[in-house]
Amino acid sequence: MTALDIDQTLATAKIIVCTGSGGVGKTTTAAALALRAAENGRRVVVLTIDPARRLAQSMGLTELDNTPRPVKGVRGDGTLDAMMLDMKSTFDELVTNHAEPGKADAILANPFYQALSSSFAGTQEYMAMEKLSQLRGTQDYDLIVVDTPPTRSALDFLDAPQNLTAFLDGRMVKILLAPAKAGGRAYLRVVTASLSVFTNVLTRIIGADVLKDLSQFVAALETMFGGFRERAQSTYDLLKEPGTSFVVVATPERDALREAAYFVERLAAEKMPLAGLVVNRVHRSAVVGLSPERSVAAAQGLEASGEHPLAAAVLRLHGDREALAAREANLQERFERAHPGVPVVQVAAQPGDVHDLDGLRAVGAELANLGASARPGQDAGGQPRPVRTKGV
Amino acid sequence: MADFPGVRLHVVSGKGGTGKTTVAAALAIALATDGKRVLLTEVEGRQGIAQMFDTPPLPYEERSVAVAPGHGEVVALAVDPEQALLDYLHMFYKLSPTGIPARSLRRMGAIDFATTVAPGMRDVLLTGKIKEATVRNKAGTPTYDAVVMDAPPTGRIARFLNISHEVSGLAKVDPIKGQADSVMALFRSPLTAVHLVTLLEEMPVQETLDAVAELRAIDLPVGGIVVNGVRTPRLSPADLVSAQNRALDGGELRAGLAGAGIAVNDAMVSSLAAEAYDHAERVALEERGRDALAATDLPSYELPLLPDAVDLGGLYRLAESLREQGMA
């Protein structure tokens, strides 16, 4: 296994993107990385999408207002700002800034825009990227840490800009634009047989009124398409720059690791820089000299005799924990065999959730806790060995 | 007697990572037990059902994936928005999927547009297909005794189910509007129950409570809460308290270990006590989660954390547990 040198990444990266499937602890990881970088002396902002209430509060985030606010209690000379993404207002700002004068209000009021800005598949991802490129533009920060939206697939984040661009360049949009562009009569000339079938069917299905709304909406948006497309492309390019690093987060579970594997492969295909994989909520045991088999056998013996119920219960617990640790190590090993060379770091499972700076600091320290010795199941030389401890 | 006798559509949602696909599959098996026929559907294109039942990816076709105890059958369907749209055009406009008008729509990108871009439209199509399967019958005999939907996660569930709102601003004419309204009528009726899957952890519990409030605010019937991944408390209540206070009786623990023939030392005793502390903290956290969920007054069902990743055998165990607890 290659150990993930997170402090190296934190010291040099300009953008860190935390990604992974839902529920693996992306937001906490992003916050912990940002805090660590700030306490190492950098000017950092963390862009979170949907933080847990108490975690948000601990960083002083009380409202969703799209404004980076300083986090209090950061040690050292660095600074940490945090903000929550407000998708709708980010989209509204985009329209206001890029639409032709006088057209913005019409777009903002159109029912299609209103639905699009709140529920278009990928809007959240695109807006996160948009915000990222805005923050980058300000030059206020040495490092921007981005948490990605909770999606069914981590890949959605990478696909969002292309999906939007594909939509804008699609034939459908061109057809809807045609009447507005060419004016009534000229439009008729370009109406081919198949196109007239098409518009007839469309009118029949959605009705002439809706077709008109839609056409007006697309025409109004069209005035800002140029800007949109360019920005989508430049944000995407930003992710390929040397200063960008992706941190893929997973839990040691089958589905989460499978999702992480897809993402790692995709990053490689896109030539996007991967810092490494964080395996979150790993169960370990500090007990030396007591194998799970031995624990369970001993517990059974005590239970049969009815003596020392406390020891029997504790032995059962230890057996459970070792079994879980072994299963997790097995899943992680499978990932590593398929993706050799991907640096990995583990973060131990905590009994409770992290919701203060001390908790984030502790996670940050674990993320930076390098070396194979931090990891059960590996010798310093990187050779896998069985995770279980020697029996007594 | 099961807790949801009149319900024909079981919608299963939950925060990402809580195991909602597993619970949806287990519930389908539980409902199919004793000669019933149940349709298990997914709508997010993840092929989660195929992975769960270890079958090749599901086509857009109702396909038998499992049997249930007592000659029951679970049929699966991965609803694909594009196919659902073609179905819809066929049903309401008599457009054959292979005819010129449908091909023209496809060539012009209208199918893509409607299924990936037009907001709300996609959800109307997906939910419309679920509704069709739920009410489908032959001479009054329903095709399926129940339909289970592996639905989008809690963060999106209220919006997903509340399609009439999404569509009202966009489609002003029938049959799209009529279709959305009839789907909504089914969702709001006693024939539907929205179940929420959670873990006894802070964030999933909070999201569950938020989802209950959101669903109730739009008059959608919340069914039960399924608590997944429940661990068995190993320690007695008194020992849990001492473990949490880091005041476990080290002498007794040591004596017990020695009594079991283990070569015990100080480090072993203290690291085992630390594991007991973690466990006690976890149990306390779970208790707090349970209390918070109890405030919703919804029926709740607990599923054990399985020692290994959920395989087919595990699914049947979970299904049995749901039946024993009266969910099905």
Interface residues (C-beta under 8 A of the other chain):
Chain A: S21 G22 G23 V24 D50 A52 R53 R54 P111 F112 Q114 A115 L116 S118 S119 F120 A121 P150 R152 S153 N163 F167 G170 R171 M172 V173 I175 S194 L195 V197 F198 V201 L202 R204 I205 I206 G207 D209 V210 D213 T251 E253 R254 A256 S285 A286 V287 V288 G289 L290 R294 A298 A299 G301 L302 E307 H308 P309 L310 A311 A312 A313 V314 L315 R316 L317 H318 D320 R321 A323 L324 R327 P351 G352 D353 H355 V392
Chain B: K15 G16 G17 T18 E44 G45 R46 L89 Y93 L95 I100 P101 S104 L105 R107 M108 G109 A110 D112 F113 T116 V117 P119 G120 R122 P152 P153 G155 R159 E166 G169 L170 A171 K172 V173 I176 E201 E202 M203 P204 Q206 R231 R234 L235 S236 D239 L248 D249 E252 L253 A255 G256 L257 G259 A260 G261 I262 A263 N265 A267 M268 S271 L272 A273 A274 E275 A276 D278 H279 E281 R282 L285 P307 D308 A309
